[in-house]
Structure formats: C-alpha cells, structure tokens
Amino acid sequence: MKQLLELLEKDCNQSAHQLAAILQMSPEEVTAAIKRLEEERTIVKYQPIINWEQAGVDKVTAVINVRITPQREVGFDAIAERIYRFPEVVSLYLMSGGYDLSVTIEGQTLKDISQFVSTKLSTIDGILSTTTHFMLKRYKYAGVIIEDREEDHRLVVSP
C-alpha cells in the first residue's frame, strides 16, 4: 500500500495498468485499492502543481506565524478549526518552537492579506500575536522544481 501511495504522490496521472505493472498487481486490484484509500480519506485530493507566474496570474502568498493560548479541554484544535475554515487559508500546521500555528494564505494583493490578518485572524479570541512573511518567489513546491533551468555548472577544461 505504501508503494502505491508513493507512486500516486509522484504522479497521480498514471493509469491503473501502469501502476499494476510496477506493483505486480492486476489493474482491478489497483483500482479497488485506490477506491478504498479514497473512501478512507487516506487519499484526500488529486491536485496539479501550477506555475502561476508562468500562467500570467498574479497572486500574493503569505505565511503567518501565530501564537495562541490553548483552550481548556480542546487545546489548539478549536482555534485551528476557526482559522482553517476561512477560504483564504491554503494550509495550516501546528508547530513546535517559537510560535504555535503556521498559516499559509493567498490573496490578490498585499492589501487583501493585511485585511485578512487585521480583520479576521487577529480578532479571534485566544490569538496572542501574528507575524506575517510574504513569499517573494516559489522555487520548489511539493517536491517539484517550478522553473528548472538546469545548466552545466562544470568548469571547462581545455588541453
């Protein structure tokens, strides 16, 4: 099962026949395994990786470090749930270290991001502080190099 998940994570566009050949299973077994993994929500979503800059679409992405006071009996989960329900939130992680939550959000402009932080995020009870970091350029995402400009970096040797 782990090998099937790894293959799908690298390229979810492979057919059941291709996966079956690699895994030495029948295509029907692969299809059934994938269906079961989807029903169990082990496989949550299939998503392409898009180079938005190449597509000519301007987006602003920010990572916000959030310090919170855990709530009695629910810890960090109740505040995290309030945050991840906002449509601007792309990802949310509980962290160790100097802050508690790492929130990634997207907007059309810097003003969209600042309004989200000031009117939606920082007003939630239990949030002590936020620190916003704007992403300037994406080089690699989900294990994929976004703009691969592979060049030969070896020194030229001449006789």
C-alpha positions in Angstrom: 0.0 0.0 0.0 2.8 2.4 0.8 4.4 1.9 -2.6 1.1 2.6 -4.3 0.7 5.9 -2.3 4.3 6.9 -3.1 3.7 6.3 -6.9 0.4 8.3 -6.8 2.1 11.1 -4.9 4.8 11.4 -7.5 2.4 11.2 -10.5 -1.3 10.6 -9.9 -2.0 10.6 -13.7 -0.6 7.1 -14.1 -3.2 4.6 -15.3 -4.2 1.5 -13.3 -2.4 -0.6 -15.9 0.8 1.3 -15.4 0.6 1.1 -11.6 -0.3 -2.6 -11.8 2.8 -3.3 -13.9 5.0 -1.6 -11.4 3.3 -3.1 -8.3 2.9 -6.6 -9.9 -0.8 -6.5 -9.3 -3.8 -6.6 -11.6 -5.4 -3.3 -12.7 -8.6 -4.3 -10.9 -6.7 -4.7 -7.6 -5.1 -1.3 -8.1 -8.4 0.3 -8.9 -10.0 -1.3 -5.8 -7.1 -0.3 -3.6 -7.3 3.4 -4.8 -11.1 3.4 -4.3 -10.7 2.1 -0.7 -7.9 4.7 0.1 -10.2 7.5 -1.2 -13.1 6.3 0.9 -10.9 6.1 4.0 -9.6 9.6 3.2 -6.0 8.4 3.1 -6.1 9.9 -0.4 -7.7 13.3 0.1 -7.4 15.0 -3.2 -5.6 15.0 -6.5 -4.1 18.4 -7.3 -1.9 19.7 -10.1 1.1 21.9 -9.4 0.7 25.1 -11.4 3.3 27.7 -12.1 1.0 30.8 -11.7 3.8 33.2 -12.6 4.2 31.4 -16.0 0.4 31.4 -16.4 0.5 35.2 -16.0 -1.7 35.2 -12.9 -0.6 37.5 -10.0 -1.1 36.1 -6.5 0.3 37.1 -3.2 1.1 34.3 -0.7 1.9 34.8 2.9 3.0 32.6 5.8 1.7 33.8 9.1 3.2 32.6 12.4 0.5 32.7 15.1 1.0 32.5 18.8 -2.2 31.4 20.7 -3.4 30.5 24.1 -4.7 26.9 24.1 -8.2 26.5 25.2 -9.3 24.2 28.1 -10.1 20.7 27.0 -9.6 21.3 23.3 -6.1 22.7 23.2 -5.2 24.3 19.9 -7.8 22.5 17.9 -10.8 24.9 18.3 -8.8 27.9 17.2 -7.2 26.0 14.4 -10.6 24.9 13.2 -11.9 28.5 13.1 -8.8 29.5 11.1 -8.8 26.7 8.5 -12.4 27.4 7.6 -11.5 30.8 6.1 -11.4 30.4 2.3 -8.1 32.4 2.1 -6.3 29.8 4.1 -4.3 27.4 1.9 -2.7 25.4 4.7 -2.5 25.3 8.5 0.0 23.5 10.7 0.5 23.1 14.4 4.2 23.9 15.1 6.8 23.4 17.8 9.1 26.2 18.7 8.6 30.0 18.9 5.0 30.0 17.6 2.0 27.7 17.6 0.4 27.7 14.2 1.8 28.3 10.7 -1.0 29.6 8.4 -0.4 30.0 4.6 -2.9 32.3 2.9 -3.4 33.6 -0.7 -4.8 36.9 -1.9 -4.8 39.1 -5.0 -2.9 41.9 -3.3 -0.8 42.8 -0.2 -3.9 44.7 1.0 -6.0 41.5 0.8 -3.5 39.8 3.1 -3.2 42.6 5.5 -7.0 42.9 5.7 -7.3 39.2 6.4 -4.8 39.4 9.2 -6.2 42.6 10.8 -10.0 41.9 10.5 -10.3 38.1 10.5 -7.3 36.4 12.1 -6.1 38.8 14.8 -9.7 39.3 16.1 -10.1 35.6 17.1 -10.1 35.1 20.9 -7.0 33.3 22.1 -4.7 34.7 19.4 -1.8 36.5 21.2 0.3 37.6 18.2 0.9 37.2 14.5 4.0 37.6 12.3 3.4 37.8 8.5 6.0 36.8 5.9 5.3 37.4 2.2 6.6 34.8 -0.3 8.6 36.5 -3.0 9.3 33.6 -5.3 8.5 29.9 -5.4 11.4 27.7 -6.4 10.2 24.3 -5.4 6.8 23.1 -4.3 5.6 19.6 -3.2 8.9 18.1 -4.3 8.7 19.7 -7.8 11.2 22.3 -9.1 9.0 25.1 -10.5 11.4 26.6 -13.0 14.1 24.1 -13.8 16.9 25.9 -15.5 19.3 23.0 -15.4 22.6 24.2 -16.7 26.0 22.5 -16.9 28.0 24.1 -14.0 31.2 22.2 -14.7 34.3 24.2 -15.4 35.5 24.0 -19.0 38.8 22.0 -19.2 40.9 22.5 -22.3 44.1 20.8 -23.3 
